[in-house]
Amino acid sequence: MVQINLPKNSEVTQGKYFQDKTGSKNIRKVNVYRWDPSTEENPRLDTYEVDMDNCPSKVLDILNKIKNEIDPTLAYRRSCAHGVCGSCAMNMGVKMVLHAQHLMQKLMEILISILCRI
C-alpha cells in the first residue's frame, strides 16, 4: 500500500472572520479560500458576512462588495465582467462557475475556492 504524506503547510486552517456591521437580517456567509505562496503560512478559509440587502445577486457583485467595503486584500481575477472571456472561473462549492454570470443561490453560506486540475 502506498502512503502519501502531504506537506505540513498544506492543511487548510480557519482564517479571519469579518462580521457584518450593518445590522441587516439578510446576511450571507461567504467562505473564501486564501493562500499566499510567498509566505510559509498554511492556506486558510476567511469568512465574510455580507449584507445582501445592498448587494446584487451575482457572485462577482458579492466579491466586489467584499473587496470594496470589507477586505481590500481580497484578490480575484476578472477581465470583461460579463462571463464572456472565462477569466473569472472559480470553484463555488463543488461546481466550476464563472463568477461574473453565476447568480447567488438561496444558500445562507457558500465556499469560493481556486480552480484546480485544469
WOHUQUI-V844266 format. One record per pair of residues at least 24 apart in sequence whose ideal C-beta (glycine too) atoms are under 6 Angstrom apart, sorted by the first residue. I is the first residue (numbers start at 1). J is the second residue. Records with the same first field share a line. If there is no record, write none. Layout:
I: J + J
This chain:
9: 42
11: 42
12: 43
13: 42 + 44
15: 44 + 45 + 46
16: 46
17: 47
18: 48 + 70
19: 49
20: 49 + 51
22: 51
24: 51 + 53
26: 52 + 53
28: 52
29: 109
30: 110
31: 111
32: 112
33: 113
57: 103 + 104
58: 103
59: 99 + 102
60: 99 + 100
89: 115
91: 115
